[in-house]
Amino acid sequence: MTTLSLVRHGESEANRHNIFAGQINPDLQDRGVEQAKLTAKYIEKNYKVDKIYSSDLQRAHRTAECLAEVLDLDIIPEKKLREINGGEWEGVEYNKLPELYPEEFKVWIEDIGEARCRGGESTKELGERIMNILTEIAQENDGDTVAIATHATPIRVAMSMIKTGDLKEMKNIPWVSNASVTVFEYNCGEWKIIAES
């Protein structure tokens, strides 16, 4: 059995300015660094972590650095843990998306499991990417506890896949907050959600 603690990155400059980030590369702001440090202390207190993996995007990697400093572990960067590829949406202020992409944005809000950002990934493609890499990490680290610094949409698709087996109910799964911890267990091909915060 493998335990995976998925940490959403701390508050980034894109979060602060309400920008759809996707795979653009804003850093954490000061508040986000403080959030990541608090989460690192929480994980140190509650889990015996053996390895740290991180999305290679700056905001997630900086969050992983806060974990690494507390846990005295190296970071394994993994591109497949990135946020959804937002295509044309990336770098756009969130409140402008309904005007610029009314049909796609309506699906994003009302039925996100069927959504695709124009020119980018669909949530189904993201779900396949994320579940493949989480399974790979879990199988490579059998018996261990792994901390993974990643992003909001990857965590949300993973929760939907684990809870229901698909993305039909993703619209009913809330977004996780910055620097939150979501814990999964993987055992012989079976996933289970252990903790949500």
N, CA and C atoms as an extended XYZ file, in Angstrom:
591
Properties=species:S:1:pos:R:3:atomname:S:1:resname:S:1:resid:I:1 pbc="F F F"
N         0.842       -1.195        0.000 N   MET     1
C         0.000        0.000        0.000 CA  MET     1
C         0.882        1.252        0.000 C   MET     1
N         0.491        2.238       -0.784 N   THR     2
C         1.198        3.514       -0.856 CA  THR     2
C         0.253        4.630       -0.431 C   THR     2
N         0.766        5.540        0.379 N   THR     3
C         0.007        6.729        0.766 CA  THR     3
C         0.533        7.925       -0.007 C   THR     3
N        -0.372        8.648       -0.668 N   LEU     4
C         0.002        9.835       -1.433 CA  LEU     4
C        -0.687       11.052       -0.828 C   LEU     4
N         0.113       12.006       -0.359 N   SER     5
C        -0.420       13.264        0.167 CA  SER     5
C        -0.256       14.338       -0.900 C   SER     5
N        -1.375       14.707       -1.535 N   LEU     6
C        -1.332       15.711       -2.590 CA  LEU     6
C        -1.525       17.100       -1.983 C   LEU     6
N        -0.556       17.961       -2.214 N   VAL     7
C        -0.582       19.324       -1.693 CA  VAL     7
C        -0.802       20.286       -2.852 C   VAL     7
N        -1.868       21.072       -2.768 N   ARG     8
C        -2.016       22.140       -3.755 CA  ARG     8
C        -1.026       23.244       -3.395 C   ARG     8
N        -0.431       23.845       -4.408 N   HIS     9
C         0.538       24.921       -4.173 CA  HIS     9
C        -0.081       26.064       -3.364 C   HIS     9
N         0.758       26.824       -2.692 N   GLY    10
C         0.307       28.025       -1.991 CA  GLY    10
C        -0.181       29.094       -2.963 C   GLY    10
N        -0.717       30.145       -2.414 N   GLU    11
C        -1.299       31.205       -3.246 CA  GLU    11
C        -0.243       31.817       -4.159 C   GLU    11
N        -0.537       31.821       -5.447 N   SER    12
C         0.399       32.340       -6.448 CA  SER    12
C         0.007       33.755       -6.858 C   SER    12
N         0.877       34.356       -7.648 N   GLU    13
C         0.558       35.680       -8.192 CA  GLU    13
C        -0.684       35.608       -9.075 C   GLU    13
N        -0.862       34.511       -9.800 N   ALA    14
C        -2.059       34.348      -10.638 CA  ALA    14
C        -3.310       34.240       -9.769 C   ALA    14
N        -3.241       33.487       -8.684 N   ASN    15
C        -4.378       33.411       -7.760 CA  ASN    15
C        -4.721       34.801       -7.221 C   ASN    15
N        -3.706       35.514       -6.844 N   ARG    16
C        -3.910       36.840       -6.241 CA  ARG    16
C        -4.607       37.794       -7.189 C   ARG    16
N        -4.258       37.702       -8.475 N   HIS    17
C        -4.813       38.620       -9.475 CA  HIS    17
C        -5.951       37.991      -10.279 C   HIS    17
N        -6.425       36.827       -9.821 N   ASN    18
C        -7.593       36.172      -10.424 CA  ASN    18
C        -7.373       35.886      -11.912 C   ASN    18
N        -6.208       35.313      -12.210 N   ILE    19
C        -5.837       34.982      -13.582 CA  ILE    19
C        -5.866       33.467      -13.755 C   ILE    19
N        -6.386       33.002      -14.887 N   PHE    20
C        -6.372       31.568      -15.205 CA  PHE    20
C        -4.944       31.211      -15.600 C   PHE    20
N        -4.275       30.452      -14.760 N   ALA    21
C        -2.846       30.206      -14.961 CA  ALA    21
C        -2.578       29.045      -15.910 C   ALA    21
N        -3.244       27.908      -15.685 N   GLY    22
C        -2.900       26.743      -16.495 CA  GLY    22
C        -1.422       26.424      -16.351 C   GLY    22
N        -0.715       26.370      -17.476 N   GLN    23
C         0.697       26.009      -17.433 CA  GLN    23
C         1.645       27.193      -17.598 C   GLN    23
N         1.118       28.432      -17.506 N   ILE    24
C         2.055       29.551      -17.391 CA  ILE    24
C         2.696       29.458      -16.014 C   ILE    24
N         3.704       30.275      -15.758 N   ASN    25
C         4.585       29.942      -14.638 CA  ASN    25
C         4.730       31.037      -13.581 C   ASN    25
N         3.631       31.532      -13.004 N   PRO    26
C         3.772       32.514      -11.931 CA  PRO    26
C         4.338       31.862      -10.666 C   PRO    26
N         5.038       32.648       -9.892 N   ASP    27
C         5.604       32.158       -8.630 CA  ASP    27
C         4.581       32.334       -7.510 C   ASP    27
N         4.913       31.788       -6.345 N   LEU    28
C         4.119       32.071       -5.159 CA  LEU    28
C         4.329       33.515       -4.743 C   LEU    28
N         3.310       34.121       -4.173 N   GLN    29
C         3.505       35.400       -3.514 CA  GLN    29
C         3.889       35.111       -2.060 C   GLN    29
N         4.195       36.147       -1.283 N   ASP    30
C         4.668       35.948        0.091 CA  ASP    30
C         3.674       35.151        0.919 C   ASP    30
N         2.394       35.455        0.767 N   ARG    31
C         1.367       34.729        1.515 CA  ARG    31
C         1.372       33.246        1.156 C   ARG    31
N         1.591       32.955       -0.125 N   GLY    32
C         1.638       31.572       -0.576 CA  GLY    32
C         2.810       30.802        0.015 C   GLY    32
N         3.949       31.471        0.155 N   VAL    33
C         5.109       30.833        0.783 CA  VAL    33
C         4.799       30.512        2.240 C   VAL    33
N         4.172       31.448        2.944 N   GLU    34
C         3.806       31.197        4.344 CA  GLU    34
C         2.818       30.042        4.454 C   GLU    34
N         1.850       29.987        3.538 N   GLN    35
C         0.902       28.868        3.524 CA  GLN    35
C         1.641       27.540        3.326 C   GLN    35
N         2.572       27.522        2.384 N   ALA    36
C         3.323       26.297        2.090 CA  ALA    36
C         4.159       25.866        3.292 C   ALA    36
N         4.729       26.818        3.999 N   LYS    37
C         5.528       26.488        5.188 CA  LYS    37
C         4.651       25.887        6.287 C   LYS    37
N         3.468       26.434        6.476 N   LEU    38
C         2.539       25.885        7.475 CA  LEU    38
C         2.105       24.470        7.101 C   LEU    38
N         1.840       24.258        5.813 N   THR    39
C         1.458       22.925        5.354 CA  THR    39
C         2.603       21.942        5.540 C   THR    39
N         3.814       22.380        5.283 N   ALA    40
C         4.984       21.513        5.480 CA  ALA    40
C         5.085       21.070        6.933 C   ALA    40
N         4.853       21.988        7.859 N   LYS    41
C         4.889       21.629        9.287 CA  LYS    41
C         3.771       20.653        9.639 C   LYS    41
N         2.599       20.854        9.044 N   TYR    42
C         1.472       19.941        9.273 CA  TYR    42
C         1.814       18.526        8.787 C   TYR    42
N         2.385       18.441        7.596 N   ILE    43
C         2.739       17.133        7.041 CA  ILE    43
C         3.833       16.471        7.879 C   ILE    43
N         4.827       17.244        8.300 N   GLU    44
C         5.891       16.689        9.130 CA  GLU    44
C         5.320       16.090       10.418 C   GLU    44
N         4.331       16.773       10.990 N   LYS    45
C         3.737       16.333       12.258 CA  LYS    45
C         2.874       15.081       12.085 C   LYS    45
N         2.226       14.947       10.924 N   ASN    46
C         1.207       13.906       10.761 CA  ASN    46
C         1.583       12.730        9.869 C   ASN    46
N         2.659       12.841        9.101 N   TYR    47
C         3.029       11.777        8.162 CA  TYR    47
C         4.531       11.556        8.170 C   TYR    47
N         4.923       10.309        7.966 N   LYS    48
C         6.335        9.976        7.796 CA  LYS    48
C         6.583        9.873        6.290 C   LYS    48
N         7.005       10.974        5.697 N   VAL    49
C         7.147       11.057        4.239 CA  VAL    49
C         8.494       10.489        3.804 C   VAL    49
N         8.451        9.648        2.770 N   ASP    50
C         9.665        9.022        2.249 CA  ASP    50
C        10.214        9.729        1.012 C   ASP    50
N         9.321       10.315        0.202 N   LYS    51
C         9.752       11.006       -1.019 CA  LYS    51
C         8.844       12.193       -1.282 C   LYS    51
N         9.376       13.164       -2.034 N   ILE    52
C         8.602       14.318       -2.475 CA  ILE    52
C         8.669       14.396       -3.995 C   ILE    52
N         7.508       14.446       -4.625 N   TYR    53
C         7.405       14.702       -6.063 CA  TYR    53
C         6.750       16.065       -6.245 C   TYR    53
N         7.015       16.688       -7.379 N   SER    54
C         6.390       17.989       -7.642 CA  SER    54
C         6.195       18.220       -9.134 C   SER    54
N         5.091       18.870       -9.460 N   SER    55
C         4.967       19.497      -10.765 CA  SER    55
C         6.187       20.385      -10.977 C   SER    55
N         6.635       20.487      -12.220 N   ASP    56
C         7.804       21.321      -12.491 CA  ASP    56
C         7.467       22.801      -12.622 C   ASP    56
N         6.193       23.162      -12.523 N   LEU    57
C         5.837       24.581      -12.573 CA  LEU    57
C         6.251       25.261      -11.263 C   LEU    57
N         6.673       26.508      -11.382 N   GLN    58
C         7.328       27.219      -10.295 CA  GLN    58
C         6.512       27.257       -8.999 C   GLN    58
N         5.199       27.503       -9.108 N   ARG    59
C         4.391       27.662       -7.899 CA  ARG    59
C         4.281       26.361       -7.114 C   ARG    59
N         4.228       25.228       -7.827 N   ALA    60
C         4.204       23.934       -7.146 CA  ALA    60
C         5.595       23.572       -6.630 C   ALA    60
N         6.612       23.826       -7.435 N   HIS    61
C         7.973       23.464       -7.023 CA  HIS    61
C         8.405       24.267       -5.798 C   HIS    61
N         8.014       25.534       -5.735 N   ARG    62
C         8.354       26.354       -4.551 CA  ARG    62
C         7.637       25.813       -3.318 C   ARG    62
N         6.413       25.325       -3.492 N   THR    63
C         5.688       24.684       -2.391 CA  THR    63
C         6.422       23.424       -1.941 C   THR    63
N         6.890       22.643       -2.915 N   ALA    64
C         7.655       21.434       -2.588 CA  ALA    64
C         8.957       21.770       -1.875 C   ALA    64
N         9.570       22.899       -2.216 N   GLU    65
C        10.797       23.310       -1.540 CA  GLU    65
C        10.559       23.535       -0.051 C   GLU    65
N         9.393       24.085        0.278 N   CYS    66
C         9.065       24.282        1.696 CA  CYS    66
C         8.945       22.933        2.409 C   CYS    66
N         8.361       21.944        1.726 N   LEU    67
C         8.298       20.595        2.278 CA  LEU    67
C         9.701       20.007        2.427 C   LEU    67
N        10.504       20.162        1.393 N   ALA    68
C        11.848       19.573        1.389 CA  ALA    68
C        12.713       20.149        2.512 C   ALA    68
N        12.559       21.435        2.788 N   GLU    69
C        13.346       22.069        3.852 CA  GLU    69
C        13.014       21.472        5.211 C   GLU    69
N        11.727       21.212        5.445 N   VAL    70
C        11.285       20.674        6.732 CA  VAL    70
C        11.585       19.179        6.837 C   VAL    70
N        11.395       18.448        5.734 N   LEU    71
C        11.502       16.987        5.767 CA  LEU    71
C        12.900       16.482        5.427 C   LEU    71
N        13.780       17.384        4.985 N   ASP    72
C        15.151       17.031        4.609 CA  ASP    72
C        15.168       15.951        3.522 C   ASP    72
N        14.387       16.206        2.473 N   LEU    73
C        14.309       15.289        1.336 CA  LEU    73
C        14.545       16.050        0.032 C   LEU    73
N        14.968       15.333       -0.996 N   ASP    74
C        15.099       15.923       -2.325 CA  ASP    74
C        13.726       15.971       -2.999 C   ASP    74
N        13.622       16.773       -4.047 N   ILE    75
C        12.391       16.893       -4.822 CA  ILE    75
C        12.589       16.204       -6.162 C   ILE    75
N        11.616       15.372       -6.527 N   ILE    76
C        11.629       14.727       -7.845 CA  ILE    76
C        10.650       15.495       -8.735 C   ILE    76
N        11.159       16.293       -9.700 N   PRO    77
C        10.250       17.048      -10.571 CA  PRO    77
C         9.567       16.135      -11.580 C   PRO    77
N         8.291       16.402      -11.849 N   GLU    78
C         7.525       15.569      -12.769 CA  GLU    78
C         6.565       16.440      -13.575 C   GLU    78
N         6.858       16.567      -14.856 N   LYS    79
C         6.064       17.408      -15.751 CA  LYS    79
C         4.606       16.954      -15.835 C   LYS    79
N         4.360       15.651      -15.682 N   LYS    80
C         2.999       15.126      -15.815 CA  LYS    80
C         2.088       15.542      -14.662 C   LYS    80
N         2.653       16.122      -13.614 N   LEU    81
C         1.860       16.620      -12.483 CA  LEU    81
C         1.414       18.072      -12.678 C   LEU    81
N         1.690       18.639      -13.846 N   ARG    82
C         1.320       20.031      -14.118 CA  ARG    82
C        -0.197       20.256      -14.086 C   ARG    82
N        -0.552       21.519      -13.933 N   GLU    83
C        -1.942       21.959      -14.063 CA  GLU    83
C        -2.426       21.684      -15.487 C   GLU    83
N        -3.727       21.751      -15.688 N   ILE    84
C        -4.309       21.572      -17.006 CA  ILE    84
C        -3.701       22.573      -17.988 C   ILE    84
N        -3.490       22.118      -19.226 N   ASN    85
C        -3.070       23.030      -20.285 CA  ASN    85
C        -4.296       23.854      -20.681 C   ASN    85
N        -4.268       25.145      -20.360 N   GLY    86
C        -5.426       25.995      -20.576 CA  GLY    86
C        -5.509       26.628      -21.949 C   GLY    86
N        -4.578       26.308      -22.849 N   GLY    87
C        -4.655       26.846      -24.202 CA  GLY    87
C        -4.790       28.366      -24.212 C   GLY    87
N        -5.811       28.862      -24.913 N   GLU    88
C        -6.013       30.308      -25.056 CA  GLU    88
C        -6.438       30.982      -23.745 C   GLU    88
N        -6.880       30.211      -22.787 N   TRP    89
C        -7.337       30.792      -21.515 CA  TRP    89
C        -6.176       31.245      -20.634 C   TRP    89
N        -5.005       30.692      -20.866 N   GLU    90
C        -3.884       30.949      -19.964 CA  GLU    90
C        -3.484       32.424      -19.981 C   GLU    90
N        -3.339       32.984      -18.793 N   GLY    91
C        -2.956       34.380      -18.645 CA  GLY    91
C        -4.109       35.356      -18.717 C   GLY    91
N        -5.330       34.850      -18.929 N   VAL    92
C        -6.516       35.703      -19.049 CA  VAL    92
C        -7.161       35.876      -17.666 C   VAL    92
N        -7.605       37.099      -17.374 N   GLU    93
C        -8.323       37.329      -16.121 CA  GLU    93
C        -9.595       36.489      -16.121 C   GLU    93
N        -9.830       35.829      -14.986 N   TYR    94
C       -10.921       34.873      -14.883 CA  TYR    94
C       -12.264       35.508      -15.250 C   TYR    94
N       -12.477       36.759      -14.834 N   ASN    95
C       -13.775       37.400      -15.086 CA  ASN    95
C       -13.979       37.792      -16.548 C   ASN    95
N       -12.948       37.668      -17.373 N   LYS    96
C       -13.086       37.944      -18.809 CA  LYS    96
C       -13.404       36.688      -19.618 C   LYS    96
N       -13.223       35.524      -19.013 N   LEU    97
C       -13.444       34.268      -19.741 CA  LEU    97
C       -14.880       34.093      -20.232 C   LEU    97
N       -15.915       34.446      -19.437 N   PRO    98
C       -17.285       34.273      -19.932 CA  PRO    98
C       -17.580       35.093      -21.181 C   PRO    98
N       -16.946       36.244      -21.287 N   GLU    99
C       -17.159       37.108      -22.456 CA  GLU    99
C       -16.384       36.595      -23.672 C   GLU    99
N       -15.155       36.145      -23.439 N   LEU   100
C       -14.304       35.723      -24.544 CA  LEU   100
C       -14.639       34.320      -25.052 C   LEU   100
N       -15.037       33.444      -24.142 N   TYR   101
C       -15.290       32.038      -24.491 CA  TYR   101
C       -16.601       31.585      -23.840 C   TYR   101
N       -17.727       32.179      -24.235 N   PRO   102
C       -18.981       31.938      -23.503 CA  PRO   102
C       -19.422       30.480      -23.469 C   PRO   102
N       -19.339       29.785      -24.584 N   GLU   103
C       -19.822       28.392      -24.613 CA  GLU   103
C       -18.912       27.476      -23.804 C   GLU   103
N       -17.590       27.585      -24.039 N   GLU   104
C       -16.652       26.726      -23.313 CA  GLU   104
C       -16.684       27.019      -21.816 C   GLU   104
N       -16.782       28.294      -21.455 N   PHE   105
C       -16.768       28.659      -20.040 CA  PHE   105
C       -18.029       28.165      -19.343 C   PHE   105
N       -19.153       28.194      -20.041 N   LYS   106
C       -20.407       27.685      -19.458 CA  LYS   106
C       -20.260       26.206      -19.098 C   LYS   106
N       -19.622       25.436      -19.972 N   VAL   107
C       -19.388       24.015      -19.675 CA  VAL   107
C       -18.431       23.881      -18.494 C   VAL   107
N       -17.395       24.704      -18.461 N   TRP   108
C       -16.418       24.679      -17.354 CA  TRP   108
C       -17.120       24.875      -16.006 C   TRP   108
N       -18.067       25.786      -15.957 N   ILE   109
C       -18.771       26.086      -14.713 CA  ILE   109
C       -19.841       25.046      -14.393 C   ILE   109
N       -20.584       24.625      -15.400 N   GLU   110
C       -21.759       23.782      -15.153 CA  GLU   110
C       -21.490       22.278      -15.243 C   GLU   110
N       -20.478       21.884      -16.021 N   ASP   111
C       -20.209       20.450      -16.188 CA  ASP   111
C       -18.730       20.264      -16.514 C   ASP   111
N       -17.887       20.591      -15.544 N   ILE   112
C       -16.439       20.670      -15.785 CA  ILE   112
C       -15.838       19.359      -16.277 C   ILE   112
N       -16.455       18.242      -15.940 N   GLY   113
C       -15.956       16.953      -16.417 CA  GLY   113
C       -16.009       16.793      -17.923 C   GLY   113
N       -16.788       17.657      -18.597 N   GLU   114
C       -16.898       17.642      -20.060 CA  GLU   114
C       -16.181       18.830      -20.703 C   GLU   114
N       -15.412       19.570      -19.918 N   ALA   115
C       -14.858       20.842      -20.395 CA  ALA   115
C       -13.544       20.662      -21.151 C   ALA   115
N       -13.306       21.621      -22.039 N   ARG   116
C       -12.020       21.772      -22.705 CA  ARG   116
C       -11.740       23.260      -22.868 C   ARG   116
N       -10.586       23.696      -22.395 N   CYS   117
C       -10.161       25.074      -22.646 CA  CYS   117
C        -9.758       25.170      -24.118 C   CYS   117
N       -10.207       26.234      -24.790 N   ARG   118
C        -9.924       26.338      -26.224 CA  ARG   118
C        -8.420       26.291      -26.492 C   ARG   118
N        -8.022       25.357      -27.341 N   GLY   119
C        -6.612       25.208      -27.683 CA  GLY   119
C        -5.808       24.432      -26.649 C   GLY   119
N        -6.484       23.905      -25.617 N   GLY   120
C        -5.760       23.205      -24.560 CA  GLY   120
C        -6.303       21.807      -24.315 C   GLY   120
N        -6.035       21.315      -23.114 N   GLU   121
C        -6.471       19.974      -22.719 CA  GLU   121
C        -7.934       19.959      -22.322 C   GLU   121
N        -8.558       18.819      -22.495 N   SER   122
C        -9.862       18.580      -21.872 CA  SER   122
C        -9.617       18.050      -20.460 C   SER   122
N       -10.633       18.141      -19.617 N   THR   123
C       -10.486       17.570      -18.286 CA  THR   123
C       -10.341       16.046      -18.368 C   THR   123
N       -10.925       15.433      -19.381 N   LYS   124
C       -10.749       13.975      -19.555 CA  LYS   124
C        -9.291       13.642      -19.862 C   LYS   124
N        -8.667       14.426      -20.725 N   GLU   125
C        -7.248       14.200      -21.029 CA  GLU   125
C        -6.389       14.428      -19.789 C   GLU   125
N        -6.723       15.474      -19.033 N   LEU   126
C        -6.011       15.726      -17.780 CA  LEU   126
C        -6.197       14.553      -16.819 C   LEU   126
N        -7.422       14.066      -16.697 N   GLY   127
C        -7.696       12.944      -15.799 CA  GLY   127
C        -6.860       11.721      -16.141 C   GLY   127
N        -6.753       11.429      -17.427 N   GLU   128
C        -5.942       10.281      -17.858 CA  GLU   128
C        -4.474       10.506      -17.504 C   GLU   128
N        -3.992       11.720      -17.779 N   ARG   129
C        -2.585       12.045      -17.474 CA  ARG   129
C        -2.299       11.924      -15.977 C   ARG   129
N        -3.178       12.493      -15.170 N   ILE   130
C        -2.941       12.519      -13.725 CA  ILE   130
C        -3.068       11.127      -13.109 C   ILE   130
N        -4.097       10.386      -13.465 N   MET   131
C        -4.252        9.056      -12.873 CA  MET   131
C        -3.129        8.120      -13.305 C   MET   131
N        -2.633        8.285      -14.532 N   ASN   132
C        -1.495        7.469      -14.976 CA  ASN   132
C        -0.247        7.754      -14.156 C   ASN   132
N         0.057        9.046      -13.933 N   ILE   133
C         1.284        9.365      -13.196 CA  ILE   133
C         1.129        9.050      -11.707 C   ILE   133
N        -0.055        9.255      -11.135 N   LEU   134
C        -0.239        8.897       -9.723 CA  LEU   134
C        -0.109        7.389       -9.528 C   LEU   134
N        -0.648        6.628      -10.455 N   THR   135
C        -0.529        5.164      -10.373 CA  THR   135
C         0.926        4.738      -10.499 C   THR   135
N         1.629        5.374      -11.420 N   GLU   136
C         3.048        5.060      -11.608 CA  GLU   136
C         3.843        5.366      -10.333 C   GLU   136
N         3.603        6.527       -9.749 N   ILE   137
C         4.299        6.901       -8.508 CA  ILE   137
C         3.948        5.930       -7.383 C   ILE   137
N         2.661        5.594       -7.269 N   ALA   138
C         2.225        4.681       -6.210 CA  ALA   138
C         2.874        3.310       -6.354 C   ALA   138
N         2.936        2.799       -7.575 N   GLN   139
C         3.510        1.477       -7.792 CA  GLN   139
C         5.025        1.459       -7.566 C   GLN   139
N         5.677        2.559       -7.894 N   GLU   140
C         7.132        2.642       -7.712 CA  GLU   140
C         7.517        2.817       -6.242 C   GLU   140
N         6.567        3.216       -5.406 N   ASN   141
C         6.859        3.520       -4.004 CA  ASN   141
C         5.989        2.704       -3.058 C   ASN   141
N         5.782        1.452       -3.411 N   ASP   142
C         4.921        0.581       -2.610 CA  ASP   142
C         5.412        0.511       -1.161 C   ASP   142
N         4.493        0.732       -0.240 N   GLY   143
C         4.824        0.695        1.177 CA  GLY   143
C         5.280        2.018        1.744 C   GLY   143
N         5.442        3.024        0.900 N   ASP   144
C         5.947        4.325        1.342 CA  ASP   144
C         4.835        5.369        1.407 C   ASP   144
N         5.189        6.498        1.974 N   THR   145
C         4.326        7.680        1.957 CA  THR   145
C         5.012        8.745        1.121 C   THR   145
N         4.281        9.279        0.161 N   VAL   146
C         4.830       10.226       -0.798 CA  VAL   146
C         4.049       11.529       -0.725 C   VAL   146
N         4.755       12.644       -0.657 N   ALA   147
C         4.129       13.963       -0.761 CA  ALA   147
C         4.260       14.443       -2.195 C   ALA   147
N         3.180       15.008       -2.731 N   ILE   148
C         3.154       15.449       -4.128 CA  ILE   148
C         2.626       16.875       -4.189 C   ILE   148
N         3.460       17.805       -4.655 N   ALA   149
C         3.030       19.190       -4.833 CA  ALA   149
C         2.475       19.354       -6.243 C   ALA   149
N         1.214       19.752       -6.331 N   THR   150
C         0.561       19.849       -7.634 CA  THR   150
C        -0.446       21.004       -7.623 C   THR   150
N        -1.546       20.875       -8.365 N   HIS   151
C        -2.428       21.990       -8.649 CA  HIS   151
C        -3.891       21.609       -8.414 C   HIS   151
N        -4.771       22.596       -8.483 N   ALA   152
C        -6.173       22.403       -8.113 CA  ALA   152
C        -6.918       21.452       -9.052 C   ALA   152
N        -6.794       21.647      -10.363 N   THR   153
C        -7.566       20.812      -11.278 CA  THR   153
C        -7.095       19.359      -11.272 C   THR   153
N        -5.785       19.089      -11.240 N   PRO   154
C        -5.366       17.696      -11.094 CA  PRO   154
C        -5.926       17.014       -9.848 C   PRO   154
N        -5.960       17.722       -8.731 N   ILE   155
C        -6.507       17.120       -7.509 CA  ILE   155
C        -7.998       16.870       -7.673 C   ILE   155
N        -8.693       17.807       -8.287 N   ARG   156
C       -10.142       17.658       -8.452 CA  ARG   156
C       -10.481       16.498       -9.398 C   ARG   156
N        -9.744       16.348      -10.489 N   VAL   157
C       -10.038       15.228      -11.389 CA  VAL   157
C        -9.713       13.891      -10.722 C   VAL   157
N        -8.616       13.863       -9.960 N   ALA   158
C        -8.259       12.627       -9.265 CA  ALA   158
C        -9.328       12.250       -8.248 C   ALA   158
N        -9.837       13.214       -7.526 N   MET   159
C       -10.892       12.929       -6.553 CA  MET   159
C       -12.141       12.396       -7.234 C   MET   159
N       -12.491       12.965       -8.369 N   SER   160
C       -13.663       12.494       -9.102 CA  SER   160
C       -13.455       11.068       -9.608 C   SER   160
N       -12.284       10.800      -10.156 N   MET   161
C       -12.001        9.460      -10.673 CA  MET   161
C       -12.020        8.422       -9.551 C   MET   161
N       -11.464        8.775       -8.398 N   ILE   162
C       -11.395        7.821       -7.291 CA  ILE   162
C       -12.771        7.625       -6.658 C   ILE   162
N       -13.532        8.704       -6.516 N   LYS   163
C       -14.851        8.594       -5.882 CA  LYS   163
C       -15.878        7.898       -6.765 C   LYS   163
N       -15.851        8.184       -8.074 N   THR   164
C       -16.946        7.724       -8.935 CA  THR   164
C       -16.501        6.907      -10.146 C   THR   164
N       -15.207        6.875      -10.416 N   GLY   165
C       -14.718        6.119      -11.557 CA  GLY   165
C       -14.704        6.879      -12.869 C   GLY   165
N       -15.231        8.108      -12.874 N   ASP   166
C       -15.215        8.936      -14.084 CA  ASP   166
C       -15.322       10.402      -13.672 C   ASP   166
N       -15.591       11.270      -14.660 N   LEU   167
C       -15.651       12.713      -14.385 CA  LEU   167
C       -17.067       13.271      -14.446 C   LEU   167
N       -18.073       12.389      -14.514 N   LYS   168
C       -19.454       12.872      -14.612 CA  LYS   168
C       -19.869       13.690      -13.394 C   LYS   168
N       -19.351       13.328      -12.228 N   GLU   169
C       -19.713       14.025      -10.992 CA  GLU   169
C       -18.661       15.046      -10.566 C   GLU   169
N       -17.696       15.322      -11.430 N   MET   170
C       -16.652       16.290      -11.074 CA  MET   170
C       -17.243       17.642      -10.704 C   MET   170
N       -18.342       18.014      -11.361 N   LYS   171
C       -18.995       19.305      -11.084 CA  LYS   171
C       -19.452       19.407       -9.630 C   LYS   171
N       -19.642       18.282       -8.960 N   ASN   172
C       -20.109       18.277       -7.583 CA  ASN   172
C       -18.983       18.157       -6.565 C   ASN   172
N       -17.770       18.101       -7.042 N   ILE   173
C       -16.605       18.024       -6.153 CA  ILE   173
C       -15.996       19.414       -6.058 C   ILE   173
N       -15.886       19.962       -4.863 N   PRO   174
C       -15.403       21.340       -4.728 CA  PRO   174
C       -13.913       21.474       -5.017 C   PRO   174
N       -13.517       22.680       -5.376 N   TRP   175
C       -12.101       22.992       -5.524 CA  TRP   175
C       -11.428       22.918       -4.164 C   TRP   175
N       -10.190       22.432       -4.136 N   VAL   176
C        -9.413       22.476       -2.900 CA  VAL   176
C        -8.758       23.846       -2.794 C   VAL   176
N        -8.491       24.268       -1.576 N   SER   177
C        -7.892       25.586       -1.351 CA  SER   177
C        -6.374       25.524       -1.483 C   SER   177
N        -5.755       26.680       -1.603 N   ASN   178
C        -4.298       26.751       -1.675 CA  ASN   178
C        -3.675       26.110       -0.442 C   ASN   178
N        -2.611       25.353       -0.671 N   ALA   179
C        -1.833       24.701        0.394 CA  ALA   179
C        -2.628       23.648        1.162 C   ALA   179
N        -3.712       23.160        0.566 N   SER   180
C        -4.498       22.085        1.185 CA  SER   180
C        -3.788       20.745        1.003 C   SER   180
N        -4.233       19.758        1.786 N   VAL   181
C        -3.671       18.406        1.712 CA  VAL   181
C        -4.806       17.415        1.469 C   VAL   181
N        -4.680       16.631        0.421 N   THR   182
C        -5.647       15.573        0.093 CA  THR   182
C        -4.882       14.260        0.069 C   THR   182
N        -5.337       13.291        0.841 N   VAL   183
C        -4.566       12.062        1.012 CA  VAL   183
C        -5.286       10.884        0.359 C   VAL   183
N        -4.566       10.170       -0.511 N   PHE   184
C        -5.059        8.970       -1.168 CA  PHE   184
C        -4.242        7.763       -0.707 C   PHE   184
N        -4.872        6.599       -0.742 N   GLU   185
C        -4.152        5.340       -0.576 CA  GLU   185
C        -4.330        4.507       -1.835 C   GLU   185
N        -3.256        3.854       -2.229 N   TYR   186
C        -3.282        2.957       -3.390 CA  TYR   186
C        -2.832        1.578       -2.943 C   TYR   186
N        -3.634        0.560       -3.253 N   ASN   187
C        -3.294       -0.798       -2.853 CA  ASN   187
C        -3.765       -1.786       -3.916 C   ASN   187
N        -2.818       -2.395       -4.616 N   CYS   188
C        -3.119       -3.428       -5.614 CA  CYS   188
C        -4.162       -2.979       -6.631 C   CYS   188
N        -3.981       -1.769       -7.163 N   GLY   189
C        -4.878       -1.276       -8.198 CA  GLY   189
C        -6.106       -0.555       -7.695 C   GLY   189
N        -6.307       -0.521       -6.386 N   GLU   190
C        -7.478        0.133       -5.794 CA  GLU   190
C        -7.075        1.440       -5.122 C   GLU   190
N        -7.873        2.479       -5.397 N   TRP   191
C        -7.653        3.788       -4.791 CA  TRP   191
C        -8.681        4.069       -3.712 C   TRP   191
N        -8.271        4.850       -2.695 N   LYS   192
C        -9.179        5.259       -1.642 CA  LYS   192
C        -8.799        6.669       -1.188 C   LYS   192
N        -9.787        7.518       -0.952 N   ILE   193
C        -9.528        8.849       -0.393 CA  ILE   193
C        -9.553        8.731        1.130 C   ILE   193
N        -8.464        9.142        1.753 N   ILE   194
C        -8.312        9.019        3.204 CA  ILE   194
C        -8.628       10.322        3.921 C   ILE   194
N        -8.214       11.434        3.339 N   ALA   195
C        -8.423       12.736        3.996 CA  ALA   195
C        -8.553       13.830        2.963 C   ALA   195
N        -9.425       14.789        3.241 N   GLU   196
C        -9.610       15.970        2.402 CA  GLU   196
C        -9.520       17.199        3.297 C   GLU   196
N        -8.764       18.187        2.854 N   SER   197
C        -8.683       19.424        3.644 CA  SER   197
C        -8.516       20.632        2.731 C   SER   197
